[in-house]
Amino acid sequence: MALSDQMPPSPGSDPADDALKGDIIELVVPALSTYLSVVRTATAGLAARLSFTFDEIEDLRIAVDEACAMLLSLPGPGDPTTLTCRFRVLPEALAVTVSAPVDEKAVMPMEQSFAWQVLTAHAAEVNGSADHGVASVELLKRRRPPR
């Protein structure tokens, strides 16, 4: 199943489909690095709720922090904006989409960059895009089955 299949559907979709795809938690903070600790804490709390191991929680915190830092480094649309972190709680995974308004000409870092290497080392699936003035990074972290 593709990461996009596990992420929140577009507005106007059937609510019954949403119930099958897990709870959604959305956190919106100012697009300032001083608020990343709030995002990291929320990430860790949700991962703990899913009984992720300590190492899995740390991996996810690192990946989300790196995704946020990547978006904050892109040129913004001018005025201070917001950073949105949308979590989807799945039975065996946590899907996270981090997004922020950016300048129309903003380009995501290349997949060979250090930032992408960090993301792919700490999450099962990673996708990124910058279109129509919004940049986003989607992550999926699966929980290891209990031994």
TIKOL-41450 format. One line per 4 residues: number of its first residue (from 0); for each residue z, y, x of C-alpha. Coordinates in steps of 0.05 Angstrom, whole numbers, padded with zeros to 5 digits. Last residue first. Layout:
# residues N
NUM) Z/Y/X | ...
This chain:
# residues 147
146) 00397/-00216/00170 | 00387/-00158/00122 | 00315/-00135/00114 | 00298/-00075/00156
142) 00293/-00011/00115 | 00225/00022/00114 | 00214/00093/00137 | 00154/00129/00108
138) 00134/00198/00131 | 00087/00251/00102 | 00074/00316/00139 | 00050/00377/00103
134) 00014/00443/00116 | -00002/00490/00059 | -00051/00548/00062 | -00109/00512/00027
130) -00105/00451/00073 | -00062/00430/00132 | -00052/00355/00135 | -00007/00302/00163
126) 00004/00228/00155 | 00057/00182/00184 | 00075/00109/00169 | 00130/00064/00195
122) 00171/00122/00222 | 00207/00135/00289 | 00154/00121/00342 | 00099/00151/00298
118) 00136/00217/00292 | 00154/00222/00366 | 00081/00207/00386 | 00058/00259/00336
114) 00102/00312/00369 | 00079/00292/00438 | 00007/00305/00419 | -00045/00249/00413
110) -00048/00258/00338 | -00071/00329/00348 | -00026/00385/00324 | -00040/00410/00253
106) -00087/00469/00247 | -00070/00536/00216 | -00130/00579/00195 | -00105/00590/00123
102) -00038/00613/00151 | 00018/00567/00132 | 00061/00551/00071 | 00108/00494/00085
98) 00113/00420/00072 | 00157/00360/00089 | 00142/00296/00051 | 00192/00239/00058
94) 00187/00167/00035 | 00251/00126/00040 | 00244/00050/00039 | 00266/-00016/00010
90) 00277/00001/-00064 | 00244/00070/-00059 | 00279/00137/-00056 | 00227/00191/-00055
86) 00247/00252/-00013 | 00214/00320/-00017 | 00229/00369/00039 | 00204/00439/00026
82) 00205/00493/00079 | 00205/00564/00053 | 00173/00630/00072 | 00185/00690/00116
78) 00127/00738/00103 | 00061/00731/00140 | 00024/00668/00119 | 00056/00628/00175
74) 00028/00606/00241 | 00048/00534/00257 | 00112/00522/00297 | 00154/00514/00233
70) 00110/00457/00212 | 00121/00418/00277 | 00195/00433/00276 | 00200/00404/00205
66) 00161/00341/00225 | 00205/00334/00287 | 00269/00340/00246 | 00242/00289/00196
62) 00225/00240/00251 | 00292/00249/00287 | 00331/00241/00223 | 00291/00179/00206
58) 00303/00146/00273 | 00377/00164/00268 | 00383/00132/00200 | 00346/00070/00224
54) 00393/00064/00284 | 00455/00070/00239 | 00427/00016/00193 | 00396/00036/00127
50) 00440/00020/00067 | 00396/00058/00018 | 00452/00108/00007 | 00456/00116/00082
46) 00382/00137/00083 | 00397/00188/00029 | 00456/00217/00068 | 00418/00218/00134
42) 00360/00256/00104 | 00406/00305/00070 | 00441/00318/00136 | 00376/00327/00174
38) 00351/00377/00121 | 00415/00417/00124 | 00413/00416/00200 | 00342/00443/00196
34) 00368/00508/00165 | 00376/00546/00231 | 00304/00529/00247 | 00281/00579/00195
30) 00232/00566/00139 | 00284/00581/00085 | 00306/00517/00050 | 00278/00476/-00008
26) 00305/00406/-00020 | 00271/00360/-00069 | 00300/00293/-00090 | 00255/00242/-00125
22) 00281/00176/-00151 | 00237/00115/-00148 | 00165/00094/-00161 | 00174/00055/-00226
18) 00208/00114/-00260 | 00150/00159/-00240 | 00100/00114/-00275 | 00138/00122/-00340
14) 00135/00197/-00331 | 00058/00194/-00338 | 00025/00246/-00293 | 00023/00320/-00311
10) 00042/00344/-00242 | 00011/00302/-00186 | 00043/00237/-00166 | 00102/00233/-00118
6) 00089/00191/-00056 | 00082/00115/-00053 | 00007/00112/-00064 | -00001/00167/-00011
2) 00033/00121/00040 | -00019/00068/00028 | 00000/00000/00000
